[in-house]
Amino acid sequence: MKTRHLLLLSLFAVFAASPALAQDAWPAKPVKLVVPFPPGGGTDLVARAMGQKLSERLKQPVVIDNRPGASTIIGTDAVAKAAPDGYTLLLSGSTSYSVNPALRAKLPYDPVKDLAPIAIVARAPLALVVSGNAPWRTVNELIAAAKAKPKSVRYASFGAGSGPQLAAELFALAGGVQLQEIPYKGSAQSTVALIGGEIEMGVDTVASVAPQVRAGKLRALGIVGATRSSLLPDVPTLAELKLPEATFDAWYALAAPARTPAPVVQVLLREVSAVMADAGLQAQLRTQGMEPVVIGPQPFRAQMESEIARYRALAHRAGIVAE
């Protein structure tokens, strides 16, 4: 009888300490949302807007932890190596999930193995733009000029492996042309160069270029993403212009460390879905040129794997190397 009593106590202790029961109380403390960029950028904006609403629903603080550096690798790796308990999450752009793994031979993390996808929460469409004084008014005219004189069309990039570089090289491959890359530190510098005639073409976020397009200083020839932008609704996508191979999607997504318990992931997906349905949050993101979405774990993982393969092949063909 005594042995049976001890056995029952032991079993009770095991079940009481089991992750399954511990998950019932989640979240029991603040949740940390790691952003691998400095404060003030697009990723940080999405994280803070979503984090505030998520905190209200979870009844726990959602603390933004900015960890910039090494092209998002520092912050992403910190989450990949964090305890898989749902209290450390990652909000980052596609650079962390598909671009870096495709272009860098050595990474301290593997996004497919070391992260648990929760949801893609926003897309940030890119636009292909030229100067407002440029002679080209259509994508076909730009391609014709680039074919007539290879590498005469110079484009702005933000360095090897950056979104603008990948998008421009996808466009070059789809159009059968050769372009000349000119690196700049960021949007402000490249926009001034484009307006001033230092370069002929740029690929940047719609939010960055829309004011200059409306002012007539830049001309948007196409949207690089899969769908049109609400900020430039009259500008067709490159897919609509018969260049589907040039599509490049910039997006933001939420993930957790691999092996985060499934019930916790399910709660996060449910609450994130509710947050992203908030009309005020949607309006806030759209004013920044972003399109709010909710794409769950399985299609999120599928998109990540598909993009890694696609960008890796592109990098090989275009000779893009990111160290």
Buried (B, 14 or more C-beta within 10 A) or exposed (E): EEEEEEEEEEEEEEEEEEEEEBBEEBBEEEBBBBBBBEEEBBBBBBBBBBBBBBBEBBEBBBEBBBBBEBBBBBBBBBBBEBEBBBBBBBBBBBBBBBBBBBBBEEBEBEBBEBBBBBBBBBBBBBBBBBBBEBEBEEBBBBBEBBBEEEEBBBBBBBBBBBBBBBBBBBBBBBBEBBBBBBBBEBBEBBBEBBBEEBBBBBBBBBBBBBEBBEEEBBBBBBBBBBBBBBBBEEBBBBBEBEBEBBBBBBBBBBBBBBEBBEBBBEBBBEBBEEBBEBEEBBEBBBEBBBBBBBBBBEEBBEBBBEBBEBBBEBBEEBEBEBE
